[in-house]
């Protein structure tokens, strides 16, 4: 929608309209198309942390040694299929009698502008790192899975087929979450001391849950559609057409998700040949009721919760849970050291404001003389960076006893010929995916995963050796 508008109260946060204008965008995409054509052809993409972060800007700035803005980053999908950043908007709400401050930065070819662009990118990367860790990783995998585990243990008996199907996907999750609460997301723990929002990290996570999390958007196709990264298309493979054709997470992920769903379909249809068996299964209905109304009690009245009346309903629900605990968690977790171990690539916090935000003459001259110092001051400190690197190294490691998706057959599945055959088919499909992903990573036409100096995209390769490998999909969230 254009112009870009904030949904926050302008009385509190200042004018709602973005400072990214049609003229700024068209200056950057001159020769390609007009702004209207870019919007109509789905060529513009936005990394939008404006409304989520803006309410925290003034509070965060009161903390020692950290800084925050609301941010929007606009990108253009080039004819080669890669994204090109066009503009970054950083916003500070009104504070201490000063009006709202906002500024748009664009790629520049003069020295001062180029340094400001570098610094603006560092700020946005800090926002993205925080959102990644707190929302894409902790909230959407570790956190929301707990109610599934608790309800499964409370409501489904040891012999229940759905318990047996899901149990491998719940291994060690409660233990690792308990450790996270002890060391990572606790007050003054690693995350609060090294990520931008500081002591407000978990509050932002709660806000994101309230504003953004929906069970029916967590399966991969629905997730892609909800973010504008795909549209429904029954004629396309996987039933969706991607708006960025070369999107490694989506392309590999849809293969994994479809394999999971096919396995779930065979399993569910074997134990529930008629829809009436789903509806009349008291344990199953109590399980789904607890997940919705107790585990996610604050969202119990939302209209988007799937019903549980037919085999297809059950297949959709268990496929979502299995995908989130395996493929989604692997994609957001096991590449963290590869991509963020070199911290300038993914700084986790910005400690200073932009040099052109209400500077004194002395501050501005200091930036002009030594801009590299401004960048180093903005980055995390050496102790913060070292702490993050060591934590990401641990998080990205596979244990020697990891249980990978499709690798281990449960005894109950071995004993049932139909289930055993379906599981063997699932395993065979996962083995095929290894070669498909390898071939994609050496295809020169896929410029987001193949090219000079690019890290190959292997996060959704099902199997891995121990250690930090940047690949491998464990069944469960176990680290």
Long-range contacts (C-beta under 8 A, 24 or more apart in sequence): 2-35, 2-39, 4-46, 4-72, 6-50, 6-51, 6-54, 6-70, 7-51, 8-51, 8-54, 8-55, 12-93, 12-94, 13-54, 13-55, 13-93, 13-94, 13-100, 14-91, 14-93, 14-94, 14-99, 14-100, 14-102, 15-100, 18-50, 18-72, 18-89, 19-89, 19-102, 19-103, 19-104, 20-72, 20-74, 20-87, 20-89, 20-104, 21-104, 24-86, 24-87, 24-104, 24-106, 25-74, 25-86, 25-87, 27-106, 28-76, 28-86, 28-87, 28-106, 28-107, 29-76, 29-86, 32-76, 32-78, 32-79, 38-76, 42-77, 42-228, 42-243, 43-76, 43-77, 44-74, 44-75, 44-76, 44-77, 45-74, 45-75, 45-76, 45-77, 45-83, 45-228, 45-244, 46-72, 46-73, 46-74, 46-75, 47-71, 47-72, 47-73, 47-75, 47-124, 47-128, 48-72, 48-73, 49-124, 49-127, 49-128, 49-131, 50-89, 50-91, 52-131, 52-204, 52-207, 52-208, 52-211, 53-127, 53-197, 53-204, 54-91, 54-93, 55-93, 56-197, 56-200, 56-203, 56-204, 57-91, 57-92, 57-93, 57-95, 58-92, 58-93, 58-95, 59-200, 60-196, 60-197, 60-198, 60-200, 61-95, 63-198, 63-199, 65-351, 65-381, 66-196, 66-197, 66-198, 66-349, 66-350, 66-351, 67-123, 67-196, 67-350, 67-351, 67-352, 67-353, 67-378, 68-127, 68-196, 68-197, 68-350, 69-123, 69-127, 69-354, 71-123, 71-124, 71-127, 73-124, 77-243, 77-244, 80-447, 81-244, 81-245, 81-246, 81-446, 81-447, 81-448, 82-246, 82-447, 82-448, 83-244, 85-121, 88-117, 88-120, 88-121, 88-123, 88-124, 90-120, 90-123, 90-354, 92-353, 92-357, 98-358, 101-357, 101-358, 103-354, 103-356, 103-357, 111-371, 112-368, 112-371, 115-367, 115-371, 115-374, 115-375, 116-354, 116-355, 116-356, 118-375, 119-354, 119-355, 119-374, 119-375, 119-378, 120-354, 122-344, 122-347, 122-350, 122-375, 122-378, 122-379, 123-350, 123-354, 123-378, 125-345, 125-346, 125-347, 126-195, 126-196, 126-347, 126-348, 126-349, 126-350, 127-196, 128-346, 129-195, 129-196, 129-340, 129-346, 129-347, 129-348, 129-349, 130-195, 130-196, 130-197, 130-201, 130-204, 130-348, 130-349, 131-208, 132-332, 133-191, 133-195, 133-348, 134-191, 134-195, 134-201, 134-202, 134-204, 134-205, 134-208, 135-205, 135-208, 135-212, 136-332, 137-329, 137-332, 137-333, 138-180, 138-185, 138-205, 139-205, 139-208, 139-209, 139-213, 140-213, 140-218, 140-324, 140-328, 140-332, 141-324, 141-325, 141-328, 141-329, 141-332, 141-333, 141-477, 142-173, 142-176, 142-177, 142-180, 142-329, 142-477, 143-177, 143-205, 143-209, 144-209, 144-213, 144-218, 144-296, 144-324, 145-170, 145-173, 145-321, 145-324, 145-325, 145-477, 146-173, 146-174, 146-177, 146-295, 147-290, 147-291, 147-294, 147-295, 147-296, 148-291, 148-295, 148-321, 149-173, 149-174, 150-290, 150-295, 151-287, 151-288, 151-290, 151-291, 151-294, 151-295, 152-287, 154-290, 155-283, 155-286, 155-287, 155-290, 156-283, 156-284, 156-287, 157-283, 160-283, 160-284, 161-267, 161-271, 162-271, 162-284, 162-287, 162-314, 162-318, 164-410, 164-412, 164-413, 165-264, 165-267, 165-318, 165-322, 166-318, 166-321, 166-322, 167-410, 168-403, 168-408, 168-410, 168-475, 168-476, 169-321, 169-322, 169-325, 169-326, 169-475, 169-476, 170-325, 170-476, 171-403, 171-475, 171-476, 171-478, 172-476, 172-477, 172-478, 173-325, 173-476, 173-477, 173-478, 176-477, 176-478, 176-479, 184-391, 190-387, 190-388, 190-391, 193-384, 193-387, 194-348, 194-349, 194-380, 194-384, 194-387, 194-388, 195-348, 195-349, 196-348, 196-349, 196-350, 198-349, 210-298, 213-299, 214-302, 214-304, 215-296, 215-304, 215-305, 215-306, 215-320, 216-304, 216-305, 216-306, 217-304, 218-320, 218-323, 218-324, 218-328, 219-257, 219-316, 219-319, 219-320, 219-323, 220-250, 220-253, 220-254, 220-257, 220-323, 220-327, 220-328, 221-254, 221-257, 224-250, 246-445, 246-446, 246-447, 246-448, 246-449, 247-448, 248-440, 248-446, 248-448, 248-449, 248-457, 249-331, 249-457, 249-459, 249-460, 251-440, 252-433, 252-437, 252-440, 252-457, 252-459, 252-460, 252-461, 253-327, 253-328, 253-331, 253-460, 255-433, 255-436, 255-460, 256-323, 256-326, 256-327, 256-405, 256-430, 256-433, 256-460, 256-462, 256-473, 257-319, 257-323, 257-327, 259-406, 259-426, 259-429, 259-430, 259-433, 260-319, 260-322, 260-323, 260-326, 260-327, 260-405, 260-426, 261-315, 261-319, 262-425, 262-426, 262-429, 263-422, 263-423, 263-425, 263-426, 264-315, 264-318, 264-319, 264-322, 265-315, 266-418, 266-419, 266-422, 266-425, 267-419, 267-422, 268-311, 268-314, 268-315, 268-318, 269-311, 269-315, 270-416, 270-418, 270-419, 270-422, 272-311, 272-314, 275-309, 275-310, 275-311, 278-308, 278-309, 278-310, 278-311, 278-313, 278-314, 279-308, 279-309, 279-310, 284-308, 284-314, 288-317, 325-475, 325-476, 325-477, 326-405, 326-473, 326-474, 326-475, 326-476, 327-405, 327-460, 327-473, 329-474, 329-477, 330-459, 330-460, 330-472, 330-473, 330-474, 331-459, 331-460, 333-395, 333-396, 333-479, 334-396, 334-398, 334-459, 334-464, 334-469, 334-470, 334-471, 334-472, 335-396, 335-459, 335-470, 336-392, 336-395, 336-396, 337-389, 337-392, 337-393, 337-395, 337-396, 337-468, 337-470, 338-396, 338-455, 338-468, 338-470, 339-455, 340-388, 340-392, 341-389, 341-392, 341-393, 343-379, 343-380, 343-385, 343-388, 343-389, 344-379, 347-378, 347-379, 347-380, 347-385, 348-380, 348-384, 348-388, 349-380, 349-384, 350-378, 350-379, 351-377, 351-378, 351-379, 351-380, 351-381, 352-377, 352-378, 393-468, 394-479, 395-479, 396-468, 396-470, 397-466, 397-467, 397-468, 397-479, 398-464, 398-465, 398-466, 398-467, 398-468, 398-469, 398-472, 398-474, 398-479, 399-466, 399-478, 399-479, 400-466, 402-464, 402-466, 402-472, 402-474, 402-478, 403-474, 403-475, 403-476, 403-478, 404-462, 404-463, 404-464, 404-472, 404-473, 404-474, 404-475, 405-430, 405-462, 405-473, 405-474, 405-475, 406-430, 406-431, 406-462, 407-463, 430-462, 430-463, 431-462, 433-460, 433-461, 433-462, 434-461, 434-462, 434-463, 437-461
